Amino acid sequence: MRKLFQALQPYLIPKRLAPFFLYITDGYKVYPCLIEDCNHLVSKTAMTRVEGENCRLRHYLARLHRKTLCYSKSTEMLYKSIRLLIYYLKHGQLPPFS
């Protein structure tokens, strides 16, 4: 359990940002050991929404598919690609580039 907790540290929300984020899970027994109650929402309905968004992102961005094909090794490029896609899906056009 300690190794798992250490491996998850980079992905946990910093305490200063905790009031603005929630971890949405399906109620697996190990989550309460890793996530504080105030940051944890157990909801099958919300989980379905999250999985739907993940599926949609994988559909539009080939770099989110399997590691053997089209997988981006640069976290910066992955971050920028997701931001660009979200902007496009929200506004229906690409942002103006200067």
Backbone hydrogen bonds, N-H to C=O, Kabsch-Sander energy under -0.5 kcal/mol:
donor,donor_aa,acceptor,acceptor_aa,energy
5,F,1,M,-2.4
6,Q,2,R,-2.2
7,A,3,K,-2.2
8,L,4,L,-1.7
9,Q,5,F,-0.8
9,Q,6,Q,-0.6
11,Y,8,L,-1.8
12,L,8,L,-0.8
12,L,9,Q,-1.1
17,L,14,P,-1.6
18,A,14,P,-0.8
18,A,15,K,-0.5
20,F,17,L,-2.1
21,F,18,A,-1.2
23,Y,39,N,-3.6
24,I,22,L,-0.6
25,T,23,Y,-0.6
25,T,41,L,-2.3
31,Y,28,Y,-1.5
33,C,30,V,-1.0
34,L,30,V,-0.7
34,L,31,Y,-1.4
35,I,31,Y,-2.6
39,N,36,E,-1.4
40,H,37,D,-1.1
41,L,23,Y,-3.0
43,S,25,T,-1.6
43,S,41,L,-0.8
47,M,43,S,-2.1
48,T,44,K,-2.0
49,R,45,T,-1.5
50,V,46,A,-2.3
51,E,47,M,-2.7
52,G,48,T,-2.1
53,E,49,R,-2.2
54,N,50,V,-2.4
55,C,51,E,-2.4
56,R,52,G,-2.1
57,L,53,E,-2.4
58,R,54,N,-2.4
59,H,55,C,-1.9
60,Y,56,R,-2.0
61,L,57,L,-2.6
62,A,60,Y,-0.7
64,L,61,L,-1.8
65,H,62,A,-1.8
69,L,66,R,-0.9
72,S,63,R,-0.9
72,S,70,C,-0.6
75,T,73,K,-0.7
78,L,74,S,-2.0
79,Y,75,T,-2.6
80,K,76,E,-2.4
81,S,77,M,-2.4
82,I,78,L,-2.2
83,R,79,Y,-2.2
84,L,80,K,-2.3
85,L,81,S,-2.3
86,I,82,I,-2.6
87,Y,83,R,-2.2
88,Y,84,L,-2.3
89,L,85,L,-2.8
90,K,86,I,-1.9
91,H,87,Y,-2.7
92,G,88,Y,-2.6
